Amino acid sequence: MLFPEHISLWADGGELPALATPLPGPFRVLRYGWLVLVLGLLGAVALGQQVLALILGVSIVMIPLLVLGVRRLLFPPARPNAWFDAQGLHLACGTETAPGGVYRHFIAFGDITRIASLDQSIDLPRRGHAQYRTYLVETRQFLGDDTCIHISTQQSLEALHSVLERLRQLPAAAHISLPPTHRYGV
């Protein structure tokens, strides 16, 4: 198990959208409903309707929270997942009830040529300091071109090396080049 935070495909220097996680959009209409509530609040204040203004003011705060809660129940967030088994690399994305609902791909060890790893230290202005480890899985043929799959995780460097050591011991993965981890960042 690789415990990915993000999985992306790269081919010929450009990111491919094939593994992007779609965001459900049926609640976009409710943005305009919120605008109607704000305009109603302004009208109620202008007309001196204090009870209506209080009801609309509370609604402006409560309705978005309610909508976000209902949205999360109806459309749970999709999470990427990646793991190696004896035959190859599995990539999946979905919810807890439908683990492969967004996408599911399998890449056999015969199609993988190299697995490099990066240890990245990133200083994010608003979120502080973040440590990411990335598996760079280079394949011969995946979606038509030579493709590199980036699997980023926040697992420790020891966990990354543990996965690569277990991978090195698999007979089907003996041909895969596993260079040492490259470190960069702050």
N, C-alpha and C positions, 0 to 999 in steps of 0.2 A: 504494500500500500504506500502511495507516494504523498497522500494528504495535500492535494494541490489547492492553492489559493486562486490560481489563474492558469488556464491552458490556452495557448494560441498557436497558430500555424504560420510559418514564414516560408516563402518561396521566392527566390530571385530578389531578395532584399525588401520585399513588401509583405505586409501582414495580410493574410487571407481571412475573410469573414466567416469561413465555414464552421468554426467552433465557437462563434459568438453566442452568448446566452441572450435570448430574446426577452425583452421586457414586456409584460402584458399591458395593453393599452386601452381596455374598455372603460377606464375611469377618467379619461381625459375630459369628457363632457362635464364632469363634476367641477373642474376648474372654473368653468363659466358659471356654475351654480353658486360657487363661493363669491364670485364677483357680483352676482345679483343680490346676495345677502349683504355685502358691503354697501352697495347702492341703496338697498332698503334701509339699512341702519342710518345712513346719511340722511335719507328722506325722513325717517321717523324723528331724528334729532332736529331737523329743520322745521318740522311741523309741530314739535313739542310733545310728541307721543312717547312718554317716558316708559310706559309698560312695554310697548312694541319695540322701543330701542333696547330695552333690557333683554327681551326675548331674542332679538336678532343678534345682539352682542354676545350672548351666551352661545347661540347657534353657530356664530362664526368660529368660536373656539372648539366647540364640541363636535360639530359635524365633520371637520377634517380628521379629527382623531378617530371618530367612529368609522369613517370611510377607510382610513388606513388599516384599522383592525379587521374590518370585513374583507378588504382586499387581500391581506395576508392570509386569512382563512381560506378564501376562494382560490387565490393564486399564490401558493407558497413559493418562496424563492427557489430557483434552481441552483444547485451546487455542482461544480465539476468534481469528477472523481477519476483517479488513474491508478493502475496497479499492474505489476508484472506477474505472470504465472509461468508455467513451464513452457508454454508455446510462444508467448510474446507480450506485447503491451496492450492493455485495454484502456480505452478512454470513454468515459460516459459522463453525461450531465443530465440531471433531473431532480425531482423532488424526492422526499422520503417515500411517498406512496408509489411513485413511478421513477425509479432510479435512472433509467435510460430514456426518459420521455422526450428530452430535447435532442440529444444525439447519442449514438453508441458506435464506436469504431474499434476495430482490432487490427493491430499491426504485428505480423509474425516476425520472429527474430531474424528470419532469412532476409527480410526487407530492411532491417535496421543495420546501418553501417558503423555508426559511432554514437556514443553517449558521453557527452562532455558535461561538466558540472561547473557552476559558478557560485562563489560565495560573495554576495553583494551587501554592502552597507550603504543605505540610502538615508540622507538627511532630508526629511519632508518638512516644508515650512510650517504647516499647521498641525501636522500629526506627530511631529517629533522624529525620532530616529527609528528606522526599521531595518531589520535583518532579513534578507531573502536568500534562499538557495534556489538555484534553477538547474533543472536537468535539460540539456539541449540534445534532443534525440534526432539524429540525422537519418533519413530514410532514403531508399532508392526510388520507390514509386509510391506516392500517396496522393490522391487527388490529381494525378496526371503529371506532376513534375517532381524533381528532387525537392524534398520538403524537410524543413527543420521544425520540430515541435518543441515549444518552450513550455515547460511545466514548472511554475514557480510555487514554492512552498515556504512556510515559515518554520519548518522543522529545524532541529539543530544540525550542525555540520556532522556530528557523530551519527545521527540518523541517516543522513545522506550517504555517508561512507559505508554504513551498515547495509543499505540497500544495494549499493554498487558492489560490495564484497559478495553478497548473496547472488547477485546477478553474474558475477565473474565465475562462480562455481557451477552454473548451469551449463550442461553440455551443448544445448542448442544455441547458447549465446557466446560460444568460444571465439567466434570470428569477429565479434564486435570490439572495436577499439574503445578503451576506457582511459583517456588521459587523466592526469592528476587534476584536482580541483584548482581552478583559477580564481584568485581572490582579487577583488577590486572594490573601491568605494572610499568613504571618508577615512 
